[in-house]
Amino acid sequence: MTARASVCNLAARTLSGPDGELIPDRRVAEMLERCGYVDVAGHLYEQTDDPALLRRTGSDDRIDQIRVSGPLAPALRSYRLLDTPPGASDHHGIPATSTPTSSTPPTCGTTADLLGYSNRRK
């Protein structure tokens, strides 16, 4: 992490690594993925091999991201980072487009279903 990060950001967004170094805390992103949410940039990167999609938006990580529910992923068409106007924010704007094509509405499960827990009662 850089010296530019505020103490609050360091406390809220990092973990202590094995050697005491600060590393990005990716637990929330990992849980969203486990629950079926798709990283738009990662999904489109897998289709296009465009490295610009995975460009860092923080000092050492992709801070600014969009995630969608799994059923929406096939409809994704584009994603890009906005860098202008310079200095407008410490975050990037991210326009993304999709073209829904399925006539079947997505279904939603419970959190327990998504996490793989059994909800059976005897």
VEXFI-223204 format. One record per residue: residue in one letter; x, y, z of N, C-alpha, C, O in turn. Coordinates in nm, 3 decimals. Atoms other than C-alpha are relative to their C-alpha. Layout:
N
+------+---------+---------+---------+---------+---------+---------+---------+---------+---------+---------+---------+---------+
: rest :     n.x :     n.y :     n.z :    ca.x :    ca.y :    ca.z :     c.x :     c.y :     c.z :     o.x :     o.y :     o.z :
+------+---------+---------+---------+---------+---------+---------+---------+---------+---------+---------+---------+---------+
:    A :       X :       Y :       Z :       X :       Y :       Z :       X :       Y :       Z :       X :       Y :       Z :
...
+------+---------+---------+---------+---------+---------+---------+---------+---------+---------+---------+---------+---------+
//
This chain:
122
+------+---------+---------+---------+---------+---------+---------+---------+---------+---------+---------+---------+---------+
: rest :     n.x :     n.y :     n.z :    ca.x :    ca.y :    ca.z :     c.x :     c.y :     c.z :     o.x :     o.y :     o.z :
+------+---------+---------+---------+---------+---------+---------+---------+---------+---------+---------+---------+---------+
:    M :   0.085 :  -0.118 :   0.000 :   0.000 :   0.000 :   0.000 :   0.090 :   0.124 :   0.000 :   0.203 :   0.120 :   0.047 :
:    T :  -0.080 :  -0.121 :   0.008 :   0.118 :   0.351 :  -0.060 :  -0.029 :   0.090 :   0.120 :  -0.125 :   0.070 :   0.193 :
:    A :   0.017 :  -0.096 :  -0.108 :   0.159 :   0.635 :   0.185 :  -0.123 :   0.088 :  -0.023 :  -0.170 :   0.153 :   0.071 :
:    R :   0.116 :  -0.082 :   0.031 :  -0.133 :   0.807 :   0.009 :  -0.127 :  -0.051 :   0.066 :  -0.219 :   0.027 :   0.089 :
:    A :   0.121 :   0.057 :  -0.058 :  -0.388 :   0.570 :   0.165 :  -0.019 :   0.055 :   0.141 :   0.075 :   0.063 :   0.219 :
:    S :   0.028 :  -0.053 :  -0.133 :  -0.560 :   0.714 :   0.469 :   0.003 :  -0.113 :   0.102 :  -0.008 :  -0.231 :   0.067 :
:    V :  -0.003 :   0.098 :  -0.109 :  -0.538 :   0.539 :   0.804 :  -0.132 :  -0.077 :   0.002 :  -0.132 :  -0.198 :   0.025 :
:    C :   0.130 :   0.067 :   0.001 :  -0.913 :   0.464 :   0.782 :  -0.008 :  -0.103 :  -0.112 :  -0.058 :  -0.214 :  -0.092 :
:    N :   0.002 :   0.094 :   0.111 :  -0.873 :   0.304 :   0.439 :   0.089 :  -0.120 :   0.028 :   0.053 :  -0.234 :  -0.002 :
:    L :  -0.090 :   0.111 :  -0.032 :  -0.578 :   0.097 :   0.556 :  -0.066 :  -0.095 :   0.100 :  -0.056 :  -0.217 :   0.085 :
:    A :   0.063 :   0.083 :  -0.103 :  -0.772 :  -0.026 :   0.859 :  -0.118 :  -0.079 :  -0.055 :  -0.141 :  -0.193 :  -0.015 :
:    A :   0.121 :   0.063 :   0.051 :  -1.087 :  -0.108 :   0.662 :   0.023 :  -0.091 :  -0.120 :  -0.059 :  -0.179 :  -0.148 :
:    R :  -0.015 :   0.070 :   0.128 :  -0.939 :  -0.249 :   0.342 :   0.125 :  -0.086 :  -0.012 :   0.156 :  -0.134 :  -0.121 :
:    T :  -0.121 :   0.081 :   0.007 :  -0.623 :  -0.436 :   0.431 :   0.004 :  -0.102 :   0.115 :  -0.066 :  -0.089 :   0.215 :
:    L :  -0.029 :   0.100 :  -0.102 :  -0.506 :  -0.737 :   0.628 :   0.150 :  -0.004 :   0.018 :   0.225 :   0.041 :  -0.068 :
:    S :  -0.142 :   0.018 :  -0.023 :  -0.171 :  -0.813 :   0.779 :   0.044 :  -0.131 :  -0.063 :  -0.010 :  -0.237 :  -0.030 :
:    G :  -0.050 :   0.119 :   0.068 :   0.020 :  -1.057 :   0.558 :   0.092 :  -0.081 :   0.090 :   0.116 :  -0.042 :   0.204 :
:    P :  -0.084 :   0.089 :  -0.081 :   0.247 :  -1.339 :   0.678 :   0.124 :   0.067 :   0.057 :   0.171 :   0.031 :   0.165 :
:    D :  -0.120 :  -0.070 :  -0.047 :   0.545 :  -1.104 :   0.711 :  -0.034 :   0.135 :   0.061 :   0.055 :   0.218 :   0.082 :
:    G :   0.042 :  -0.126 :  -0.060 :   0.340 :  -0.820 :   0.861 :  -0.029 :   0.110 :  -0.101 :  -0.072 :   0.219 :  -0.063 :
:    E :   0.030 :  -0.101 :   0.101 :   0.303 :  -0.637 :   0.529 :  -0.152 :   0.011 :  -0.018 :  -0.225 :  -0.084 :   0.008 :
:    L :   0.142 :  -0.020 :   0.024 :  -0.036 :  -0.490 :   0.444 :  -0.035 :  -0.052 :  -0.138 :   0.030 :  -0.018 :  -0.237 :
:    I :   0.046 :   0.054 :   0.127 :  -0.222 :  -0.679 :   0.173 :  -0.148 :   0.033 :  -0.016 :  -0.219 :   0.048 :   0.084 :
:    P :   0.143 :  -0.031 :   0.020 :  -0.561 :  -0.602 :   0.013 :  -0.089 :  -0.107 :   0.062 :  -0.060 :  -0.226 :   0.055 :
:    D :   0.098 :   0.091 :  -0.058 :  -0.857 :  -0.756 :   0.195 :  -0.104 :  -0.031 :  -0.107 :  -0.188 :   0.053 :  -0.138 :
:    R :   0.089 :   0.039 :   0.110 :  -1.044 :  -0.944 :  -0.077 :  -0.113 :  -0.090 :   0.047 :  -0.179 :  -0.154 :  -0.035 :
:    R :   0.102 :   0.093 :  -0.051 :  -1.283 :  -1.133 :   0.152 :  -0.140 :   0.032 :  -0.050 :  -0.217 :  -0.059 :  -0.080 :
:    V :   0.134 :  -0.035 :   0.048 :  -1.592 :  -0.938 :   0.045 :  -0.017 :  -0.043 :  -0.145 :  -0.118 :  -0.102 :  -0.181 :
:    A :   0.006 :   0.039 :   0.141 :  -1.516 :  -0.990 :  -0.325 :  -0.010 :  -0.153 :  -0.013 :  -0.085 :  -0.203 :  -0.097 :
:    E :   0.003 :   0.146 :   0.005 :  -1.456 :  -1.361 :  -0.261 :  -0.138 :  -0.054 :   0.041 :  -0.186 :  -0.151 :  -0.017 :
:    M :   0.133 :   0.044 :  -0.043 :  -1.788 :  -1.396 :  -0.078 :  -0.105 :   0.032 :  -0.106 :  -0.195 :  -0.048 :  -0.131 :
:    L :   0.094 :  -0.033 :   0.108 :  -1.976 :  -1.215 :  -0.355 :   0.011 :  -0.102 :  -0.112 :  -0.090 :  -0.145 :  -0.167 :
:    E :  -0.020 :   0.101 :   0.104 :  -1.823 :  -1.456 :  -0.606 :  -0.060 :  -0.134 :   0.043 :  -0.125 :  -0.202 :  -0.036 :
:    R :   0.053 :   0.127 :  -0.052 :  -1.912 :  -1.753 :  -0.388 :  -0.153 :  -0.002 :  -0.004 :  -0.215 :  -0.107 :  -0.020 :
:    C :   0.146 :  -0.011 :   0.001 :  -2.271 :  -1.626 :  -0.377 :  -0.057 :   0.017 :  -0.141 :  -0.177 :   0.039 :  -0.157 :
:    G :   0.050 :   0.000 :   0.136 :  -2.294 :  -1.620 :  -0.755 :   0.010 :   0.131 :  -0.074 :  -0.036 :   0.141 :  -0.188 :
:    Y :  -0.017 :  -0.127 :   0.071 :  -2.206 :  -1.261 :  -0.838 :   0.123 :  -0.007 :  -0.089 :   0.223 :  -0.070 :  -0.053 :
:    V :  -0.105 :   0.006 :   0.101 :  -1.985 :  -1.210 :  -1.143 :   0.068 :   0.135 :  -0.012 :   0.001 :   0.238 :  -0.021 :
:    D :  -0.080 :  -0.120 :   0.023 :  -1.706 :  -0.955 :  -1.178 :  -0.010 :   0.032 :  -0.149 :   0.037 :  -0.045 :  -0.233 :
:    V :   0.024 :  -0.035 :   0.140 :  -1.802 :  -0.774 :  -1.500 :   0.130 :   0.007 :  -0.079 :   0.138 :  -0.050 :  -0.188 :
:    A :  -0.127 :  -0.012 :   0.072 :  -1.444 :  -0.687 :  -1.599 :   0.065 :  -0.137 :  -0.020 :   0.115 :  -0.166 :  -0.128 :
:    G :  -0.059 :   0.133 :   0.010 :  -1.320 :  -1.039 :  -1.526 :  -0.072 :  -0.086 :  -0.101 :  -0.009 :  -0.159 :  -0.178 :
:    H :   0.080 :   0.078 :   0.095 :  -1.603 :  -1.196 :  -1.723 :   0.031 :   0.042 :  -0.144 :   0.052 :  -0.043 :  -0.231 :
:    L :  -0.029 :  -0.047 :   0.135 :  -1.541 :  -0.976 :  -2.027 :   0.145 :  -0.025 :  -0.040 :   0.174 :  -0.050 :  -0.157 :
:    Y :  -0.140 :   0.032 :   0.028 :  -1.165 :  -1.028 :  -1.998 :   0.014 :  -0.145 :  -0.049 :   0.089 :  -0.172 :  -0.142 :
:    E :  -0.005 :   0.141 :   0.041 :  -1.218 :  -1.405 :  -2.024 :  -0.045 :  -0.017 :  -0.145 :  -0.001 :  -0.109 :  -0.214 :
:    Q :   0.051 :   0.009 :   0.137 :  -1.402 :  -1.343 :  -2.352 :   0.091 :   0.071 :  -0.101 :   0.096 :   0.031 :  -0.218 :
:    T :  -0.072 :  -0.085 :   0.096 :  -1.169 :  -1.082 :  -2.505 :   0.151 :   0.001 :   0.015 :   0.221 :   0.040 :  -0.078 :
:    D :  -0.143 :  -0.010 :  -0.031 :  -0.822 :  -1.112 :  -2.343 :   0.050 :   0.144 :  -0.002 :   0.169 :   0.167 :  -0.026 :
:    D :  -0.039 :  -0.142 :  -0.001 :  -0.820 :  -0.730 :  -2.320 :   0.052 :   0.036 :   0.139 :  -0.027 :   0.047 :   0.232 :
:    P :  -0.055 :  -0.029 :  -0.133 :  -0.581 :  -0.645 :  -2.032 :  -0.048 :   0.132 :   0.059 :  -0.042 :   0.151 :   0.180 :
:    A :   0.050 :  -0.128 :  -0.052 :  -0.728 :  -0.293 :  -2.004 :  -0.119 :  -0.022 :   0.093 :  -0.145 :   0.061 :   0.181 :
:    L :   0.115 :   0.028 :  -0.086 :  -1.034 :  -0.452 :  -1.843 :   0.041 :  -0.026 :   0.145 :  -0.038 :  -0.002 :   0.237 :
:    L :  -0.046 :   0.036 :  -0.134 :  -0.825 :  -0.562 :  -1.543 :   0.098 :   0.103 :   0.058 :   0.171 :   0.073 :   0.152 :
:    R :  -0.090 :  -0.105 :  -0.046 :  -0.637 :  -0.235 :  -1.495 :  -0.027 :   0.035 :   0.146 :  -0.142 :   0.044 :   0.188 :
:    R :   0.012 :  -0.039 :  -0.142 :  -0.572 :  -0.142 :  -1.132 :  -0.064 :   0.138 :   0.011 :  -0.037 :   0.227 :  -0.069 :
:    T :   0.060 :  -0.131 :  -0.028 :  -0.780 :   0.141 :  -0.993 :   0.045 :   0.052 :   0.136 :   0.005 :   0.161 :   0.178 :
:    G :  -0.062 :  -0.040 :  -0.126 :  -0.593 :   0.157 :  -0.663 :   0.149 :  -0.020 :  -0.014 :   0.198 :  -0.052 :  -0.122 :
:    S :  -0.146 :   0.013 :   0.007 :  -0.226 :   0.141 :  -0.576 :   0.044 :  -0.142 :  -0.032 :   0.148 :  -0.161 :  -0.095 :
:    D :  -0.042 :   0.138 :   0.025 :  -0.218 :  -0.239 :  -0.590 :  -0.116 :  -0.096 :  -0.022 :  -0.101 :  -0.217 :  -0.005 :
:    D :   0.117 :   0.086 :   0.015 :  -0.566 :  -0.368 :  -0.665 :  -0.105 :   0.071 :  -0.085 :  -0.095 :   0.191 :  -0.110 :
:    R :   0.114 :  -0.058 :   0.069 :  -0.884 :  -0.314 :  -0.863 :  -0.105 :   0.036 :   0.105 :  -0.185 :  -0.048 :   0.146 :
:    I :   0.092 :  -0.046 :  -0.104 :  -1.080 :  -0.107 :  -0.611 :  -0.139 :   0.023 :  -0.059 :  -0.239 :  -0.018 :   0.000 :
:    D :   0.127 :  -0.035 :   0.063 :  -1.352 :   0.016 :  -0.848 :  -0.043 :  -0.115 :  -0.091 :   0.026 :  -0.149 :  -0.187 :
:    Q :   0.049 :   0.117 :   0.073 :  -1.558 :  -0.276 :  -0.980 :  -0.152 :   0.003 :  -0.008 :  -0.219 :   0.073 :   0.067 :
:    I :   0.143 :   0.026 :   0.008 :  -1.905 :  -0.377 :  -1.089 :  -0.018 :  -0.151 :   0.003 :   0.056 :  -0.224 :  -0.062 :
:    R :   0.036 :   0.141 :  -0.003 :  -2.057 :  -0.714 :  -1.008 :  -0.149 :  -0.011 :  -0.030 :  -0.228 :   0.073 :   0.010 :
:    V :   0.140 :   0.026 :   0.033 :  -2.381 :  -0.858 :  -1.143 :  -0.035 :  -0.141 :   0.042 :   0.054 :  -0.225 :   0.061 :
:    S :   0.041 :   0.137 :  -0.031 :  -2.585 :  -1.163 :  -1.055 :   0.032 :  -0.090 :  -0.118 :   0.030 :  -0.046 :  -0.233 :
:    G :  -0.042 :   0.096 :   0.100 :  -2.481 :  -1.474 :  -1.245 :  -0.088 :  -0.006 :  -0.125 :  -0.034 :  -0.011 :  -0.236 :
:    P :   0.083 :   0.009 :   0.119 :  -2.786 :  -1.489 :  -1.475 :   0.016 :   0.118 :  -0.097 :  -0.018 :   0.107 :  -0.214 :
:    L :  -0.020 :  -0.116 :   0.088 :  -2.699 :  -1.143 :  -1.612 :   0.131 :  -0.005 :  -0.078 :   0.145 :   0.065 :  -0.178 :
:    A :  -0.133 :   0.002 :   0.062 :  -2.340 :  -1.231 :  -1.710 :  -0.001 :  -0.025 :  -0.150 :   0.072 :   0.043 :  -0.222 :
:    P :  -0.002 :   0.021 :   0.146 :  -2.419 :  -1.370 :  -2.058 :  -0.043 :   0.123 :  -0.081 :  -0.011 :   0.133 :  -0.199 :
:    A :   0.048 :  -0.120 :   0.071 :  -2.580 :  -1.036 :  -2.148 :   0.102 :   0.113 :  -0.001 :   0.080 :   0.214 :  -0.067 :
:    L :  -0.099 :  -0.108 :  -0.009 :  -2.268 :  -0.829 :  -2.069 :   0.066 :   0.024 :  -0.135 :   0.102 :  -0.070 :  -0.206 :
:    R :  -0.059 :  -0.037 :   0.129 :  -2.128 :  -0.640 :  -2.368 :   0.124 :   0.087 :   0.013 :   0.217 :   0.071 :  -0.066 :
:    S :  -0.116 :  -0.088 :  -0.010 :  -1.884 :  -0.372 :  -2.250 :   0.017 :   0.052 :   0.142 :  -0.074 :   0.049 :   0.224 :
:    Y :  -0.041 :  -0.051 :  -0.132 :  -1.703 :  -0.222 :  -1.951 :   0.124 :   0.082 :  -0.024 :   0.214 :   0.039 :  -0.097 :
:    R :  -0.123 :  -0.079 :   0.010 :  -1.448 :   0.057 :  -1.925 :   0.009 :   0.093 :   0.118 :  -0.090 :   0.123 :   0.185 :
:    L :  -0.025 :  -0.093 :  -0.109 :  -1.293 :   0.290 :  -1.672 :   0.006 :   0.142 :  -0.056 :   0.064 :   0.165 :  -0.162 :
:    L :  -0.008 :  -0.140 :   0.038 :  -1.339 :   0.665 :  -1.695 :   0.106 :   0.069 :   0.085 :   0.103 :   0.061 :   0.208 :
:    D :  -0.108 :  -0.071 :  -0.070 :  -1.033 :   0.870 :  -1.604 :  -0.018 :   0.151 :  -0.003 :   0.065 :   0.224 :   0.051 :
:    T :   0.017 :  -0.144 :   0.017 :  -1.174 :   1.213 :  -1.686 :  -0.126 :   0.046 :   0.070 :  -0.220 :  -0.033 :   0.085 :
:    P :  -0.111 :  -0.095 :   0.002 :  -1.194 :   1.476 :  -1.577 :   0.102 :  -0.033 :   0.108 :   0.065 :  -0.083 :   0.215 :
:    P :  -0.105 :   0.030 :  -0.098 :  -0.861 :   1.440 :  -1.397 :  -0.029 :   0.066 :   0.135 :  -0.066 :   0.184 :   0.141 :
:    G :   0.018 :  -0.054 :  -0.135 :  -0.892 :   1.484 :  -1.021 :  -0.144 :   0.015 :   0.042 :  -0.171 :   0.068 :   0.150 :
:    A :   0.142 :  -0.017 :  -0.034 :  -1.273 :   1.471 :  -1.026 :  -0.038 :  -0.083 :   0.122 :  -0.127 :  -0.045 :   0.198 :
:    S :   0.030 :   0.088 :  -0.112 :  -1.274 :   1.187 :  -0.773 :   0.119 :  -0.090 :   0.026 :   0.208 :  -0.102 :  -0.058 :
:    D :  -0.104 :   0.099 :  -0.025 :  -1.050 :   0.934 :  -0.606 :  -0.048 :  -0.139 :  -0.047 :   0.018 :  -0.240 :  -0.021 :
:    H :   0.051 :   0.123 :   0.060 :  -1.262 :   0.668 :  -0.781 :  -0.025 :   0.022 :  -0.149 :  -0.033 :   0.136 :  -0.195 :
:    H :   0.026 :  -0.006 :   0.144 :  -1.325 :   0.587 :  -1.147 :  -0.147 :  -0.024 :  -0.026 :  -0.212 :  -0.104 :   0.041 :
:    G :   0.132 :   0.035 :   0.050 :  -1.657 :   0.600 :  -1.322 :   0.014 :  -0.127 :  -0.083 :   0.118 :  -0.150 :  -0.144 :
:    I :  -0.007 :   0.126 :   0.075 :  -1.740 :   0.265 :  -1.482 :  -0.131 :  -0.019 :  -0.077 :  -0.229 :  -0.067 :  -0.021 :
:    P :   0.118 :   0.034 :   0.079 :  -1.990 :   0.249 :  -1.765 :   0.009 :  -0.145 :  -0.047 :   0.115 :  -0.191 :  -0.090 :
:    A :   0.008 :   0.137 :   0.048 :  -2.098 :  -0.103 :  -1.853 :  -0.132 :  -0.014 :  -0.075 :  -0.231 :   0.050 :  -0.040 :
:    T :   0.124 :   0.022 :   0.074 :  -2.354 :  -0.222 :  -2.104 :  -0.032 :  -0.149 :  -0.005 :   0.056 :  -0.234 :   0.003 :
:    S :   0.046 :   0.137 :   0.014 :  -2.560 :  -0.534 :  -2.137 :  -0.116 :  -0.003 :  -0.098 :  -0.183 :   0.098 :  -0.121 :
:    T :   0.111 :   0.021 :   0.092 :  -2.810 :  -0.673 :  -2.383 :  -0.073 :  -0.125 :   0.044 :  -0.037 :  -0.236 :   0.003 :
:    P :   0.073 :   0.118 :  -0.047 :  -3.058 :  -0.900 :  -2.210 :  -0.061 :  -0.074 :  -0.119 :  -0.121 :  -0.014 :  -0.207 :
:    T :   0.051 :   0.080 :   0.110 :  -3.154 :  -1.185 :  -2.439 :  -0.089 :  -0.114 :   0.047 :  -0.160 :  -0.174 :  -0.033 :
:    S :   0.075 :   0.115 :  -0.050 :  -3.315 :  -1.446 :  -2.217 :  -0.143 :   0.040 :   0.031 :  -0.168 :   0.146 :   0.087 :
:    S :   0.140 :  -0.025 :  -0.035 :  -3.691 :  -1.467 :  -2.187 :  -0.035 :  -0.066 :   0.133 :  -0.147 :  -0.051 :   0.182 :
:    T :   0.023 :   0.066 :  -0.129 :  -3.653 :  -1.671 :  -1.869 :   0.050 :   0.090 :   0.111 :   0.169 :   0.120 :   0.116 :
:    P :  -0.047 :  -0.086 :  -0.109 :  -3.644 :  -1.452 :  -1.559 :   0.092 :  -0.077 :   0.094 :   0.072 :  -0.197 :   0.116 :
:    P :  -0.088 :   0.069 :  -0.095 :  -3.363 :  -1.530 :  -1.315 :  -0.076 :  -0.038 :   0.125 :  -0.171 :   0.028 :   0.165 :
:    T :   0.059 :   0.042 :  -0.127 :  -3.454 :  -1.717 :  -1.002 :   0.098 :   0.030 :   0.111 :   0.219 :   0.034 :   0.089 :
:    C :  -0.084 :  -0.031 :  -0.115 :  -3.324 :  -1.635 :  -0.659 :  -0.015 :  -0.107 :   0.106 :  -0.127 :  -0.152 :   0.134 :
:    G :   0.002 :   0.094 :  -0.111 :  -3.232 :  -1.877 :  -0.385 :   0.022 :   0.075 :   0.129 :   0.041 :   0.197 :   0.129 :
:    T :  -0.029 :  -0.062 :  -0.128 :  -3.185 :  -1.811 :  -0.019 :   0.151 :   0.010 :   0.017 :   0.226 :  -0.054 :  -0.057 :
:    T :  -0.142 :  -0.009 :  -0.028 :  -2.848 :  -1.714 :   0.120 :   0.056 :  -0.137 :   0.035 :   0.167 :  -0.171 :  -0.006 :
:    A :  -0.045 :   0.135 :  -0.036 :  -2.822 :  -2.064 :   0.266 :   0.019 :  -0.086 :  -0.125 :   0.115 :  -0.163 :  -0.134 :
:    D :  -0.015 :   0.074 :   0.125 :  -2.880 :  -2.211 :  -0.081 :   0.127 :   0.040 :  -0.071 :   0.203 :  -0.045 :  -0.118 :
:    L :  -0.117 :  -0.050 :   0.071 :  -2.612 :  -1.990 :  -0.232 :   0.130 :  -0.044 :   0.065 :   0.229 :  -0.070 :  -0.004 :
:    L :  -0.121 :   0.037 :  -0.072 :  -2.362 :  -2.080 :   0.035 :   0.015 :  -0.151 :   0.016 :   0.114 :  -0.199 :   0.070 :
:    G :  -0.010 :   0.145 :  -0.003 :  -2.436 :  -2.451 :   0.007 :  -0.044 :  -0.064 :   0.131 :  -0.011 :  -0.179 :   0.157 :
:    Y :   0.047 :   0.057 :  -0.125 :  -2.600 :  -2.498 :   0.346 :  -0.134 :  -0.069 :  -0.022 :  -0.216 :  -0.021 :  -0.100 :
:    S :   0.128 :   0.070 :   0.010 :  -2.883 :  -2.747 :   0.381 :  -0.101 :   0.069 :   0.087 :  -0.070 :   0.111 :   0.198 :
:    N :   0.107 :  -0.064 :  -0.074 :  -3.213 :  -2.602 :   0.494 :  -0.110 :  -0.101 :   0.034 :  -0.223 :  -0.063 :   0.063 :
:    R :   0.100 :   0.104 :  -0.023 :  -3.387 :  -2.936 :   0.548 :  -0.034 :  -0.014 :   0.147 :   0.051 :  -0.002 :   0.235 :
:    R :   0.046 :   0.028 :  -0.136 :  -3.595 :  -3.002 :   0.855 :  -0.065 :  -0.136 :   0.000 :  -0.133 :  -0.175 :  -0.095 :
:    K :   0.062 :   0.135 :  -0.012 :  -3.702 :  -3.345 :   0.974 :  -0.110 :   0.003 :   0.098 :  -0.174 :  -0.099 :   0.122 :
+------+---------+---------+---------+---------+---------+---------+---------+---------+---------+---------+---------+---------+
//
